[in-house]
Amino acid sequence: MSIVSQKAERYYVLPVRDIVIFPGVIVPLYVGRERSLKTVEKAKLEEKPLFIVTQKDLSIEDPDFQDLYTSGTACRILQMIRIPDGSVKVLVEGQQRGHLCEYIKGAESTEGEVEAVLWEKNQTENYEALKRSIYELFERYVSLHTKIPKEIVIAVMNIENPCELADIVASHLRIKTEEKQALLEITEPERYMKQLIKTLMEEIDLLELEQSIQEQVRQKMEQGHREYYLREQLKIIQGELGDEDPFSDSQGYIKKIEETPMPEDVRKKALGEANRLSKMPSISSEASVLVTYLDWILALPWEKNTEENLDLKRAMKFLDEDHYGLSKVKERILEFLAVRLLAGKQAKGQVLCFVGPPGVGKTSLAQSIARALGRRFVNFSLGGVRDEAEIRGHRRTYVGARPGRIIQKIRQAGTKNPVMLMDEIDKIGQDFRGDPAAALLEVLDPSQNQEFTDHYIEAAFDLSDVIFITTANVTHTIPAPLLDRMEVIRLPGYVAEEKIHIAKKHLLPQLLIEHGLSTENLQLTPKALEKVITDYTREAGVRNLKRNLATICRKVSRHIVEEGMREKIVEEKVKVGVNDLKNYLGAPHLYDVHLPRTKQTGTVVGLAWTESGGDVLVIEAVSMRGKGDIILTGNLGNIMQESAQTALGYLRAHAEVLGIDHINWKNIDIHLHVPEGAIPKDGPSAGITMAVTMLSALSNRKVLPGVAMTGEITLQGRVLPVGGIREKVLAAKRQKVKKIILPSANKIDVEEMEDWMTQGLEFHFVDTIPDVFKFSMED
């Protein structure tokens, strides 16, 4: 049959989402987009047809021509109803297929040039057969589909025109939008009806398959119920005959519970659950939950302890083997072991918290404690944990419920007195599922954890014999009540001398084994090792140092294999010196802080604390003509900006004493800058450093070289103590600074440091700002 196409006419065009409208179908539409509302209103006002086309992408809010299908349906607006939310409900009736030739977006509405598609009315002899096939298949489709009303079959029975029947049937099919659009775009009636028949047959096949699967599932469920009744009858018959099966699941669990050492209250609860299991069908979901619960109860080491080895000499040997330095930390651990040796069971399980920058050995130190004691070691990370159930477990009523991490790790250890490491306790989170930190309060409190109750186990488990160790990079993010339950042991960063010993004693021997090498193959000179530490790594720990040494080992291994030296390994040795490092590691890629080595104006070295250890900051200041402003740059935080304002306030208040009373403050600007502007900086400890920098810039007095300082300033000129003294002193020592100015209140921190840390350094302890000026600037 041929197609008759009329000349293109101007229509109002309405793009719609996720719906395809066929001729002869009445459809309600909800219009909410502003442009669409204007288009519908104009079409209704002017009593013109509305050409409705479907969007290709549902997410596009204001579609263009390329975002629309070109085939659509011209519709008559039957009714418009405004809804309180601002949208409009429009009832439209599809009238005629059409092809969108041009899409015009006006200021408020959308129009288009539409070419109507008319089908000739002459019918071939195939039409009646196609019509009957469509009707029979649609009747079968409706009988299989539960969401289509059965009355629709009666409605389509009286439609005589085959094409109209096909349109009504296609509009009621529950298929994808793309498939409906493909049917609408077919312009030959006979091919259109054949494609519709094909689609109906495919959908019927799918529905029959689904029905078959559902029938099989129903039969299996009925079979399961039948088997349950037969089993129950068999149990009664066996009971009457005295032949009850002694090896049934419930009886097996009862026997295991009676044989397993556990507290009596736990045993009583477990036996009650096992008796409940005996009265349930094995196929029920609650029975599988009970089986899992009883498995957990039996797997926990309720009364099993690992025998401790409290030999202090042996413990010290292990600690020295695994870690270099850290004398105060090792001393505290030995004190901890000595108390346990003397007090025995009376010793409360103290909680140690190792705090320090990354890579200084916090986790490995906990492993060494477990090794020294001869206890099992388990660990897990708290970083990013936001759900309280991760600590206390889930209630058994939830699907997929399981115990919390504490009980899981106790089961993994197989003993009730392991060493349990909780890593990254400073990175614990909190959200609507509860506060894990609050749940840890009971776990880490020696007076409460004797009866720790997991939500899943629902029975008290004694955690008092567990040695809990936590690690953190900082303490200010740990909630105060949780921090109060732990004894904080700080692990400072390492200086170059310590890293050399660590590399020689621990890192290099381990890396040589991992890379199939030995000291006969690779020799790294002391000078080269020192250069790797100073020029290729800048960290408080030793992780980057290990990575760089591993790079050298890999390249040496490759060199040995490529040169065919495997047979000569004992004879040949690769020696890596200072000049060879560029070939192995490339050029040094760390930015070196160039400290002033001569007297300079407006440049002072300050000491800072970071999460990676101590660092030095070169603070600069200049004065210039201006309006009396202070300009602060370098990504400074609020506290650091306030310290600069305080320092300037002190200078202006004491201008006469400081010899800068000639300055007209209204005509001068001060610009203070802290380099490495991309890195955020904050804290009050740079107060005296900024005061010296600004005074030098204003008075042209030069700052002495080789001096570094830290301390908080007040408006009255007092110098207050600051934290991180150990890390800051080590940072100054790394940069070969000889003279350090510190608040007098921090003198105790210096006295507690090891001798090698303070060797070669000159300390000046100050109480007031004039003392700082005295030691840092020329007269």
N, C-alpha and C positions, 0 to 999 in steps of 0.2 A: 504494500500500500504506500503511495507517495505522500509527501508532507507538504502542507500549504503554509507558508510563512508570510505574515502580514508585514507591512511597512512599520519601521520602528516608531514608537510613540513615547512621549514624555510621561513618566510615572514617578510618584514618590517611592523611594526605595528604603526598606527597613531591614537592616542586618539583624539576624537572630542567632542565638547560640544553642547548639546541641538539640536542634529540632529541624525536621524537614516537613514542609506542608505540601500535601498533594491536592489536586483539583477535586472538588466535591466533598471536602472534609471541613467540618466546623471545629475550630481549635481556639482555646483561650490562651492569650499571651499576656505576660507581665512585663511591662515596659518601664525601665527605670533610668536609663541613660538620658541625659538632657537633650542631646541632638535627636535621639529616637522619639522622645516625647513630643518635640516640636514637629517632627515629620508626621507622626500619627495625627496630631491635632490639625495640621494643615490639610491632610488628606480627608479627614472627617468633615472639616469646615467646608472644603471645596467639593465634597462628595465625589472624590476621585478614587479609583482603585489604588491599593497599596501593594507594591511588588516586594515580596518577602524572599530574601536569599539567606543562605546559611554561611556563617563564618568558618574558615578553615581552622583557625586557632582561637580557642575560647578565651585565652588570657588577654587578647588585644582589646583595649577599651575603646579606641576610636579607629576602626578598620578602614583601610584604603581599598582600591579596586583589586589589587593583587592578593588581598587577604580574604576575598569572598569567592564562593563558587558562582559561576556565571549563570547556571540554570536555576530558576526559581519558579514561584507561582504568584500570579496576580490574584489578589484577594479583595473581597468586599468587607468593609467594616460594618459589623452588625450592631455592636454595642460598645460603649466606653464607660468605665466606672473608675472614678478616682479613689485611691486607697489612702488612709491617713498617713502612711509613711512617705508620701510624695510620689509613689509610682502609680501606674495606671494599668487596670486590667482591660484588655481589648479582646473582644470576641470577633474572630474573622472567619470568613468562608472562602476556601480556595475555589477559584473559578477557571483559571486558564494557565497552562504552562507558558513560560517565556524564557528568552535569552537576553541577559544583560549585556548590551553592547558598549555602553559608556556610563561611568559612575561620576556624578557631579556632587561635590561636597560644598554646600552653601554656608553662609554664616551661621545659620541656625538649624537647617534641615538638610536632607540628602535626597537627590533626585537622580534619575538615570534614563537613558534611552533604552527602551525594551522592545525587543522584537517578539511578538506573540507567535506561538507554535500551535497550528490547527491541524487536527487529523481529519482525513476524509472519512465521510460517513459510510462509504461503500464497504461492506464486509465480505470477506472470502469465506469459503466453506470450512476453513480451519478454525474460524473464530468460535463457533459453537462448541467444538471439541475442547479448545483451550479454555473456554469459559467454564465448562463442566469440570475440567481438571483442577482449575483454580479453586472452584467452590468446594470440591471434595477434599482437596488437600487442606484448605483453610479450616474446614469443619474438623478434620483430624487434628490440626495444629491447636485449635481452641480447646478441644477435649483433653489434650495433653498439658496445655499451659494453664497453670492455676491462677494466674493474675489477669487473665482476659475473661470478661463476663461472657457467659454462654449465649446471652440474648443477642449478641452481635451477629451470630450465624443467621438468625431469623431476619435481622435487618438487611443483610446483603442478599437474602434469597430472592427478593423481588426486583433486583437490579437487572435490567435487560441488556444494557450496553456492556460488552465485555471489557472495554477500556475503563469505563467508570467503575465496574466491579474490581478491576485490577488496582485502581487507585485507592479504593476503600480498603482492600485487603492489605496493600503495601503500607498504608498509614498505620495499621494496627499491628504490624509485625514488631516484635521486641528484638530488634537487631541494631547494630552499630549505626551511628549517624552517617558514616562514610558509605556504608552499604545502601542505605536508603537514598542518599544523594546520587549514587551510581544508578539506581533504578529510575530516579526522576530525570536524569540526563539522557536516557535512551529515547530517541526521537522516532523510532519505527515501532508501531503498535504490536506487530506480531513478535518481533524480537523482545520487546518489553514484557509481553506476557510469558514468553518462554523463559526469560531470565527470572521472572517472579516465581514460576513453577519450580525452577531449579533451586532458588533460595528457600522456598517452602519445604522442599524435599530434604534439603540439608538440615534445616532447623528441626524438622520432625525426627530425623535420625538422631540428632543430639538429644532431643527430649526423651525419646524412647530409650536411649542409652542411660540417661540419668534415672529414668524410672526403673530400669532394670537393676541399676546399682542400688537404689533405695530398697527395692524388693529383696535383694540379696542380704543387705544389712538387717532388714526386718526379720528375715528368716533366721539369720544367725543369732539375733537377740532372742527370738522365741526358742531356738535350740538351747541357748545358754540357760534360760529360765527352766526349760524342761530338765536339763542336766542337774540344775540346782535342786529341784524337787526330788529327783531320783537319788541324788547324793544324801539328802536329808533322810529319805526313807531308808537308805542303806545304813546310815549311822544308827538309826533307831533299831533296825533289825540286828546289826552287829552288837548293839548294846544289850538287847534282849538275849542274844546268844553268848555274851561275854567275850566276843572277839573284836572289841574296839581297837582300831589301829593305833598302836602306841607311838608311831612315827609321824603322825599328822603334824602340820605346821605349828599349830598352837601348842601341842604337847612338846614338840621339839624346843620351842622358845621357852616354855615353862622350865624345862630341864636345864637349859643353858643359864637362865636367870638364877636358878637355885645354885648353880655351880660357880657362877662368876662372882668374885669379891666386889661388893658395893655396899653403901650405907643401907640400913634397914628400911628407911622411908622410901628410898629410891627403888629397892627391891619390891616393896609392897605395891608401889605405883606401877612398876613394870609387870608384875604378876596380874594386876587388875586389867591392864591393857591386853595381855596375852589371853586372859579368859574372855574378854570381849571379842578378840579375834576368833576364838573357837566357835562363837555363835553367829559368825557372819559368813555369807557365801564368799568363796574365794575370788569370784569374778567381780565383786563390788569394788567401787573406787575407794571406799573407806577402809577396806581390808588392805589394799596396797599401801595406803597412808600409814596404817598401823604397823605393817611389816617394816617399812622404812624407819619408822620411829624406834621400833624395838632393835633394829640393826644398829642404830646410833647408840642406844642405851648400852648395848652389849659391847660396842667397840670402844667406848670411853674408858680410860685407865683410872677408874675410881679409887683404887687402892695401890696402884703400881708406882713405885718410886725408883729412880736411878740412884745408885749409891754414889755419894760425893767423894771426891778426892781433894782434901783441904790442905795439901802440902804447899806451903808458901814458896819454898825454893823452886819446886816444880812449876808453880804458877808464874813466878818471876822469869823462869827460863823460857816458858812459852811466850810471855809478853815481849821479852827482849828479842826472841827469834822472829816474831811477827811484825814488830814495830820498832822504829828507831826514835830515840828521844822520848818526848811526852812523859817526863819523869814524874811530874805532879799527878798526872792522870793515873799512871801505873801505881804510884804510892797510894792513891785513894782506893784503887781496886784491891790492893793487898790489905788495906785496912778493912775493907768490906768483907774479905774472905776471913780475916783474923777474927772478926766479930762473930761470924757464923761458926767458926771453929770452937770458940769459947762458950757462946750462948746456946748453941745447938738449936733445938726447936723453939726456944724462947725468943730467938732473934726474929724480929719482924722483917718481912720482905721489903727492903727499901727499893725505891724505883730510881734508877740512874737515868739522867738525860744528858747525852753527849751533844754539845752545841758547838758548831764550828763551820767554817766555809766548806764548800764541796771538795772532795778529794783528799781530805786530811786523815782518813782512816777510821771514821766513826763506826761504820758497819763491820769492818774487819776486826775492830777492837772488841765488839760484842762477841764475834765468833771466837776470838782468843780467850775470852772469859769462859765461854762454854767448854772450850777445849781444855783449859786449865782445871776446871771443876770436874771434868768427865761427864758433863750433862749433855742431853740432847739439845740441839739448837734449831729453832724455827723462827721464821721472820715473815713479815708482810708489810706492805706499804700503806700508809694512811693518806697519801697524797691524793687529793681530789675526792675522798670519801665524803658523801653528803647524806647518806641514808643511815639512820640510827639502827636499822635492822642489820646492817653490816657488822655491828658490834654485838647486839643483843639477839639477833636472829629473828625469824618470822614466826608468827603464830601458825600452828598446824592447820588452821582453817583455810589458809591461803593456798591456792594452787602453786605448786613448785616451791613450797616452803622448805627452808633448810636452816640449820643453826648458824649463828654468827661466826665471824672469823676467829674469835678467841677459842671457841669450842672446836672448830675445824682444825686449828693448829694443835690443840691439845691431843686430838685424835691422831693427827699426823705424827706427833712426837712419840705417841705410845707410852707416855709417862706423865704423871701429874706434876713433876718438878723440872720442866725444861727451862732453858734460857730463851725467853721470847723477846725478839726485837721488833719494835714498832717503828718503822722508818718514816721520816718526813712528817712528824706529828705537827709541825708548824704549818703544814699545807692542808690541814683538814678543813672541810667545808661545812655548809649548813644551808638547808632549804626547807620546803614545806613537809618533807618526810621526817623531820626531827633533827636534833643536834647530836652528831656522833661524839662530840667533845663531852657533852653532858653524860652520855652513856659510859664514857671512859672513866668518869670520876669514881664510879663504884669499882671498876676493874683495877685501878691503880691505887686505891686506898687500902693499906694493909688492915685497917680495922673493919672493913666492909667486905673485902673480896673472899673471905672464908665461906661465904654463902652466896656466891655469884649465881644468879638465876638467868639462864638463857630462855627466851620466849618459846623456842621450839622444844627444848628438853623439858622445861617446866619442873625442874628439880635442881636443888642447890648443888653447885660444884665448888670444891675448895680450891681456890687459886692462891692461897697464902704461901705455898711452897714454890710457886713460879717466880723466877727472877726476871722482872720486867726491865727492859732497857729501851729507851726511846732515843731518837736522833732528831736534830733540827738544825737548820742553818741560822735561824734567828729565834729569839724568845718573845719579841713584842707581838707576834701574831698568835701566840698560844694563849688561850683564855686563862685569866688569873687563877681561878680555882683549880684548874688542871695543872698549871705550873707550880702551884703551891704544894702539890702532892709529890713532886719530883725533886731530886737533888741535881742541880745543874752542874755539870763538869764541862768546862770550856776547853776545846781543843783549838789552839791558835794555829795560824798558818806557819809554814816552814820557810826559813831563810835559805839562801843559796848553799851555805855550809851543810845544813841538814839534808838538803836535797841531794847533794853529792854523795853523802853516806847512804841515803836511802837507795839511790840509783845503783851504787856499787854493791850493796849488801842484799837488796831485795829485787829491784826491778830488772837489772841486767841479767842476773842468773836465771830468773824465771823466763825472760824473753828469749834467751839463747836456747833454752829447752823447747819452748813453743815453736821456734823457727828452725829446729834441727841443727843448731850450731853449738859451738863450744868455745871456750877461751882459746883453743888452738886455731880457730877459724877467724875470730873477730877480736880486734884489740882497739878499744876506744880510749884515746889518750886523755889524761886528766884535764888538760887545757881544753880539749874538744868538748868533754862532758860539761865543764864549767861554762863554755860558750853556749851550749845548747840550753842550759838552765837560764842564763842571763839574757841571751839575745833572741831565743825562739819561744820562750814561754813566759807568761806573766800571770801567775796564779798563786793562791795560798796553798793549794794541794799539789798533787803530783800526777794528776790524770793526763794533762797535756804533755808533760815530760815523758810519761810512759808511751804516749802515742808517737812522739817524735823518735824515741829510741826504737820503737817497733818499726818505724819507717826505715831506719838505718838497717835493722836486721833483715827486713824483707829485701832490700836492695842488695845486701851482701849475699843472701841466699840465692837470689836470681843470678848474681854474678858468678857464683860458684857453679851453678847448674849450666849456665850458658857457656862458660869457658871450659867445661868438661873437667873440672878440678876435683870431682868426687873421689877419684882414686888417690889424689894428692892432698886430701884434707889435712892430714897430720903435718905434712911438710909445709904447705902454703898457709899464709896468714894474711888476712886483709886488715891493714892498719888504717884507722880513720883519725886524722888529725884535724886541727883547726881549719887548715886550708881546704880540706876535703868536704867540709860540711855543706858548702854551697852546692856541690854535686849531688849530695844525698837529700838535703832538706830545702834547697833553694836559698835565695837571699833572705836574711832575717826580715820578717814581715811585721814585727812589733814596733809600734811607735815608741821611741825612747824619749822620756821626759828630760829635756835639756835644762838642768838647773843652772841658775846663774853662778858662775865661778869667779866673778869680779864684783866690786861694789857697783850697785845699780840703783837708779831712782825709780820708785813706784813699782818694784817687783819684789815679792816676798814669797817664800816657800811655806805652805801650810801642810798639815798632816790630816788625813781623812780616813774614816773607816768605811769599808764596803762589805757586802756579804761574801766577797771573795778574799777578804783580808784587808790589810792596811794599804794606803796609797798616799802619794804626795801630790799636792796641787800647787801650781804656780799662779798666784793671784796678782793681777796687774791693775794699775790705776793711773789715770792721767787727769790733769786739771786744764780747763780751757775757758775762754770767755763764753758767757751764757747768761742764764736767768736764775741761777741759784738752784738748779735741779741736780739730783743724783741719778745717774743712769746705771742700771744693773743689768748685765748680760751674762750669758753662760748657762741658761736653763736652771736658774736658781729657784729653790722652793720658798714658800712663805716664811719659814723660820729663818732661813739664811738671809732673805731680804730684810727681815726685821733686825737681824744682827748688824747688817750694814748701816741701817738707819740709826741703830743705837751707837755704833762706833762714831758715825758722823756727828751725832748729838753730843757725845763726849768731847770731840775735838772742838766743836764750836763753843761749848760751854767753858773750855779751858784753853781758849785760843791764846790768851795773854801769857799763861805759864808756858805754853808750848812754843811761843815765839812766832805765832801766825796771826797775831791780832791786827796786822796790816791788811789782811785779806778782806775785800768787800764781798761778802757772801752772796749778795744779790746779783753780782755781775760775773759769777764764776759757776761753771758746771763741773761736776766730778763724774768721770766715767770709770766704773769698776767692772772688770771682766775676769771670769774664771775660764780658762781654755778648756777644750773638748766640750764645746757647747751643745753637742748632741746628747750628752749624758746628763740626766737629771741629777741635781745635787741639792741637799737640804741638811739642816741641823745647825745648832748654835755654836759648834766647836771652832768655826772659822772666825769668831768675833775679834780676837786679838790680832789675827793675821790681817783682816781687813782694816783695822785701825792703824796698824803700822804701814800698810800699803798706801792709805789715803794721806797720812801725815807725811810720808816721804814724797808723794806727788805734790802736796801743797807747799811744803817747806824746802823742797829740793835737797833734803838731807838723804844721803845714800844709805842703803841697807847693806849690812855686812854679808859677805858670801858664806856658804856652808852652814847657815842657820835655818832651822825649821821649827815651827811652833804650832800649838793648838791650845784652845781655851775659850771659854765663854766670857763675854764682856757685859758689864752693867753700866748704866748711865753715870754711876758714881765712880767708875774707874776700877771696880773690883774685878778680879779674875776668878771665875768659878770653875770647879772641876768638870771634866768631861769623861766619856767612856772610851773603850777600845784602845787604852794606852799601850798595851802589849803589841797589838797589831800595828799601831802607828809607829812605835819605836822600831819594830822590825822593818817596816817600809822605809823609814829614814836610813837604817843601816844598809838596806839593799841599795839605796841611792848614794851611799858613801857620804852622808851628812854627818858632820862631827859634833855640832852644837845643837841641842834641843832645848826649847823653852816650854815648860809645862806649869800648870797651876800647882801651888804648894799642896793642895789637898790630894793631888795625884802622886805625891811622893811615895806613899805606901805601895802603890802599884808597881813603881820602879824597883823598890826594895824587894818585892816578891819575885822579881824576874831572875832568871839564871845569870850567872856571871858572864858567860860568853855573849849574852845578848847585849849587855851594857858595856862590854869591853871596848875601849877606844872611843866612847861617846862622852861628851861633856854636857851635864844636865844643869839647867838653871831653873829653879823653882820660884815662881813669882806670885805675889798677892795682889799687886796693883798694876795698872797700865804703865805708869812711868817706869817701873822695873822692866817691863817688856821693851820699852823704847831704849832703855839703858843698855840692855844686852844685845839688841838687834840692830841698832843704828849707830852711825859715827856721830861724834860729838858736834 
